[in-house]
Amino acid sequence: MKFIIVGKNISVTPGLRETVESKLGKLERYFTPDTEIHVTLSVQKERQKIEVTIPVKGNIIRSEQESNDMYISIDLVEEVIERQLRKYKNKLVARHQEGNNFNKELFEAEETFDDDEIRIVRTKKFGIKPMYPEDACVQMELLGHDFFVFYNAESDDVCVVYRRKDGSFGLIEPDFG
């Protein structure tokens, strides 16, 4: 596995690098040797945050964790990623997936704004490929989100899957009628 480790408001010391590589290195059995693991360590107002992104077969395994200690954050993110990978592996066994990797998400710096004013403070862009609603639900689960926008391979429409309050999934399809 290839680790790409960057720091924001923190220098990546050899100790931190070694800890990240040893903790996330435990996940090596899930990946090919050329798999890239993108790790961003950041500090904001005494909060130690780690973001891990791993592109896999057209999907993204991603987690971010924060605490008041970077080493605790690293432990937390490793547990979450491993849980996501086990879930992803089970889904792959049930349904084979192929495709290109998504492009990396682009983040903009967050800004403060007045409560009366509506402002978009973050934009994400990613590559999109046709997928079935069930695959979109798997991707939504892997990302840990409550909804996921995708290009529906069945209807050739842009659709949204979402998690309902009862734990089931919903699908929103456009109606141009």
Helices and strands as residue ranges (DSSP letters): E 2-8, H 14-25, G 26-30, E 36-44, E 47-56, E 59-67, H 70-94, E 130-131, H 133-143, E 147-152, E 158-163, E 169-172
